[in-house]
Amino acid sequence: MTDKKLTCQTAIVTGAGRGIGRAIAMTLAANGANVALAARTEEQLRSVQAEIQSAGGTAEVFPTDLTNEAEIDALLAGTIERFGRLDILVNNAGLVKVRSIVETSADDWDQIMAVNVLAPFVLSRKAIAYLKDSSCAHIINITSALAVKGYADQGAYTASKHALLGMTRTLAKEMHDQGILVHAVHPGGVDTGMRFDEDRSILMNPQPIADAVIFLLTIEASGTVDEIHVRRTAGTPWG
């Protein structure tokens, strides 16, 4: 995309070092947004930053442990210091452990909830103070197809995504009168480092998820979309 629909806007993208987060960050930058790249691994973020900059975009790297509230504070403060504003928050970072409920320890459960639910909650709650100053504020939570269904051996992950969707729906109602739009994007099978399928050819690449994010941000202002389900073409319609 070259029409730069998001010029002068600033976005934070979590989990931006690879997979869906990388695609979202690069597509936001291609549309003119300044992008704050957040994840644990600085090397991956630097690689994404270099790609964005080589294409003429603007990105800043913020290595962040999203389970650490002080580091979330530093991410927000650094973004405002660097870009002067915040318009878009994309909560994308996620953690999955493939094991049955019986095999899931309390520590496993807590780790997944900390990344998939608590971190988006804390970051959203703190970001709202800055988003209120934007005339085009959005929070977009990347959930999963498992936010609305359940799979065996992914119980903790499924529970976390159900919780994230519930929070998203509530926050959307609470922010409605304050001019902040809150959305959910539910990806189906995406070829990322979190997938363990033997046949990766049937998975979609991350770009359709990034395109869904851009759609939510650029739809004509008299209408909006609360949630988007994006499934792999090889999957079952309305599954």
N, C-alpha and C positions, 0 to 999 in steps of 0.2 A: 504494500500500500504506500502511496506516495503523496496523498493529499493532506497529510499531517493534521488530522482532525483533532488531535490531542495536544497541539502545540501550546506551550506554556504551562501545561498541567504537570503535576508531580505525582508519581506512584511509588508505593512500597510494594515489593513482591517478595514474599517469603518462600523459602525453598527454591531460590532463583538460580542455583548453581547447575541444575541439570533437569532433564525431563520436561514436565509440564511447566514448571516455574521458569525454566530457561526460555521456552517458547513464548510464554506470556511476556516476559521481560523484553525479549527481542522484538516482539510484535508491538508492544506499547511504544518502545523507542522508535520503531519504524513509522509509527503514527505521530511522532513529535513529542511524546512525553519524556520528561526527565525521570529516570528510574533509579530508585534506591534498591540495590540488590542485597538481600539478606539471606544468610544460611550459615551453617557451622563452618564449612570448608572454604577458606579464603582462596585457595588455588583455583577451585572451580568458579568462584565468583569473578576472579581476575580474568579468567578465560572468556566468560560471558561479557564482561565489561569491554575487553579488547575487541570482540566481535561487534558489539554495538558501536563502539567508537570508530572502528574501521568502516562502518556503514554510514557514518556521519551523525550518529546518535549520541546521547548524553546519559551516562550512568555512573553511579558512585557505589563503591563496595563497602558493606557494613557486615563484617563477620559477626554473627549473632547466635548465641544459644537462646532459643526462644523459650526455654523452660526457666530462664533466669530473668527475673523482673527488672533488675538493674540494667541488664543488657538490652532489654526492650526499651527502657527509658533512653539509653544511649542511642539506639537506632532512631527513635523519633527525634531526639534533640539534634543528632547529626544530620538527619534529613532536612529539618527546618533550617539549620545553620547553613547547609550547602545550597539548598534550593529556595528557601524562603517561604515555602507553602507545602500543603499536602492536600491532594484532591482525590486520590484513589488508594485504597488499601486492598491488596489481594492476599488473602490468607490461604496459601497453597501448601506450605510445608506439612508433611505427613509421615507417619511411622506405621509400618505394618509388621506383624509377626504371624506367620502361618502355623497355627497349631489349634487343636481342639480346645473347647472350654475346659475340659478335664485336665489338659496339659498346660493350660495357661496359669502362670503363677500370679500372685498379687502384685509382685514387682513388674511383671510384663504388663499387666492391666494398667498399673499406675503410669508406666512410661508412655504407653500409647495414649492414654487420656491426657497426659501432660502436654504432649506435642500436638495432638489432633483436636483437643477441646480447650484445655486451659490456656494454651498459648494464644489461639485466636480470640478467646474471651478477653484476656488481659490486654493484648495489642489493640483490639477494637475499642475497648473501654477507654484506653489512654489516647488513642488516635482521634477519638471524637472531638476532643478539645480543639484540635487543629482543623479537622474536617468541617467543623461548624463555620469556619471562616471562608470556605469555598462555595462558590455558586454552582459547582458541578460535582458535588461530593458523592462518592460511591464506596461501599464496602462489598467486595465480592469474595465469598467463601467457596473454595473448591472442595466439594464434598466427595461423593462417589455414588455409583449406582447402588452401593450397599447402604446408602442413607435411607433407601426406601425398600430394601429387601434384605435377605440374609443368606450367607453362604456358609457351608460347613467349613470348619478349620479357620475361620476368620471372625470369631465371636467378638473379641475385644475391639478389633478394627471396626466391625459392623456397629457395635454399640457406640463407639466414638463418633462415627459419622451420623448415626441417628441423632446423637446429642448435638452435634454441630449444626445439623439442619434445624433442630428445634430452637436452638439459640438464634440462628439466622432469621427464622420466621418471627420470633419475638422481637428481636432487635429492629427488624424492618418496620414493625408496628410502632415501636417506641421512637424511632428516628423519623417517621413519616412527616410529622409536623415541623421538624427541624431542617427539612430539606436534604437529608442524607438518604440516598437510596441504598438498600441492602439486598443483595442477590445471592443465590446459590447456583453453582454449576455442578451437575452430577456427571462426571465422566464414566463411561463404561470401560472396556478393556483397552488400556493404553500401553504402548511399548516403552516402559520406563525401567529404571533400576529396581523398582518395587515389585515387578511382575516376575513370576517364576514359571510361566507357561513353557511347555516344551516346544510348541509350535507358535513362534512369535509372528509368523506371517499373517495370522488372522487378526492381529491387534492393530489398532489405529495408531498413527504417530501423534505426537502432542499438538500439532498445529491446529486441528479442529477445536481443541479446547481454548487455545489462544484466540482463535477467530470468534468463538462464542463470547469471550471476555470483551473483545473490541465491539461486538454487536451491542452488548449491554451498555457500553460506555458511549456509543455514538448513535443509538436509535433516536429518532426525532423526538423532541422534548415533550410533546403532548402525550406520549405513550411510554410505557416501560414494561419490562418483563421481570417477574419475580424469580423464576428458576428455569433453568435449561437442562434438559437431559440430552447428552451426546453419547450415542452408542456407536460401536464399531459396525461398519457396513456388513461384516460377516455374521453379526449377531442376529437375534430374533427381533423383528419389529414388535413394539409394544410389549417386550418381554419383562 
